[in-house]
Amino acid sequence: MTGYQRKYMRGLAHELKPVVQVGQGGVTDSVLGAVETALLDHELIKVRLLKPEDKKALARELAEGSEADLCGLVGH
């Protein structure tokens, strides 16, 4: 995905509410299943990471596990 495409997708996702929340357990099979189901239903989803140790690594792991593209990260 090019930078322009990621920027456009972030703009579309801005108004969305988080569909999936990743808790302290991290990326598990059930979380990956929920993400894949949500992606099939919505195509573009927002995921909330609750107090992650390493936000970037967790987001990368979630995107790779669900075969999705990561458009961006917001927050601390």
Secondary structure as UniProt FT lines:
FT   HELIX           3..13
FT   TURN            14..15
FT   STRAND          20..22
FT   TURN            24..25
FT   HELIX           29..42
FT   STRAND          47..49
FT   HELIX           55..65
FT   TURN            66..67
//
